[in-house]
């Protein structure tokens, strides 16, 4: 989950690295540190807490100029968020520095071995073992840092991205990756390494995917990528299509607020270019034949957090349009329960970053069982799409705030597109039926804008409820995942008790939580079409109302059935019930944002959380 930046070129490395860390701080903010190669040797500084603490230290004690450097922002795994556990870590002689993202599973064994050799440790982390091991291997490999890195990687167990520099090579940065993100930025007489392209997008849009078990040897005017065994590696270069401005706040108070406002554009971009020359839906990358997809008899959707909730919505749409049974699994649980997966199973892996470790390992387990895998992802060139048989990119642009908003909405839209694509391939829907749904989806960006324009009552509601200790969310059908997502956002941002329930389960226990004044959000389905669900939810509203709940109802424009029953009504435009999550989710995002704001909490970087969870 940590953020990593490396630079070698002619610019002041510290400026480049700090700027990159600012863009990557969403990946972790328990500590931050830098190491640069100056004419006087290795210079470092690191501080617990957010990046601003490191910047303050550097301002009071400036480092000497340097054109090669590395930087790190940490989400703590091994060892608490203290100065001594911040990266970079140095060898015993302070000649080399290492930064790391991931977990070294055999670090205790390595640490014992290294301490027996006389190495002295100063931290509680797994990473420091790598620094001392690299020190030994550097001597054994005739002072070849890239070869030393390869030797080290062959001894490590776990998931890791490693980046190192050494005073003997002031024009060199070496990086390595296994099960953890690392991308190369190719510039003119300068090169970059980072966990995410946003770290160097201000300097170059030319990026290279670093593959599994690969080492990159970076110089200012050259780069070489090899396997851990030293063999030349196959790489793929691509161009980043968004610019640095897309990663800035753009005048909004918080990234999350900006990203909520960007949702109409994000949904529109996700829908763009989905029809091929023959008038058929198409994936971004498809390495499965139509016959492969016709043989599918079961679909399993895997994801974590908000991605899991988008998967629950996908289940309703895909089953409705294709009649294929769909299971939805928490990726973190999937491979531990011995799932029934085979050649006729399609696994849909949903991940905003494409680097979510739980989802990646679940994907690999599915591949081992010969399942076919389709990825829904927002990050071009990331690991999950690369290891999948098919990809549909969400094109949401960079999402910086830890709590997912536009990433979640575009995952839902992508799931609808996958369902329609499968229905098309399997002949379950006629072309005009698919076109009708696509037309309805095409109306969604404008309808999201309408929702965003009417959110002032939500802000007032948050101010009135800022001292509440608990909020409940209810829904049926696709309203149930909306309830789960609304509760998750409130937990993440406002640090308060929030629960989402299937409304039909209310009487089976959860109604005991309702007392006088308890705020309860309910998503009311459209009264058109599936009116049975609408009437059932009305009954649920009456149930909690009778027990003193404050009822806050998200209802379609023109639905008068709720007048006199709801204490607060949040109106959304008309749309089919199956597509309602695209609109009904937005008010819950705004409510969570406003609750965090009125409570004086950090909206973009909630405590204990990181944007990309790249450890299991």
Secondary structure, 3 states (H helix, E strand, C coil): CCEEEEEECCCCHHHHHHHHHHHHHHHCCCEEEEEEEECCEEEEEEEECCHHHHHHHHHHCCCCCCCEEEEEEECCCCCCCCHHHCCCEECCCCCEEEEEEEEECCHHHHHHHHHHCCCCCCCCCCHHHHHHHHHHHHHHCCCCHHHHHHHHHCCCCEEEEEEEEECCCCCCEEEEEECCCCEEEECCCCEEEECCHHHCCCCCCEEEECCCCEEEEEECCEEEEEECCCCECCCEEEECCCCHHHHCCCCCCCHHHHHHHCHHHHHHHHHCCCECCCCCECCCEECCCHHHHHCCCEEEEEECCHHHHHHHHHHHHHHHHHCCCEEEEEHHHHHHHCCCCCCCEEEEEEECCCCCHHHHHHHHHHHHCCCEEEEEECCCCCHHHHCCCEEEECCCCCCCCCCCCHHHHHHHHHHHHHHHHHHHHCCCCCHHHHHHHHHHHHCHHHHHHHHHCCCHHHHHHHHHHCCCCEEEEEECCHHHHHHHHHHHHHHHHHCCEEEEEEHHHHHHCHHHHCCCCCEEEEECCCCCCCHHHHHHHHHHHHHHHHCCCEEEEEEECCCCCCCCCCCEEEEECCCCHHHCHHHHHHHHHHHHHHHHHHCCCCCCCCCCCCCCCCCC
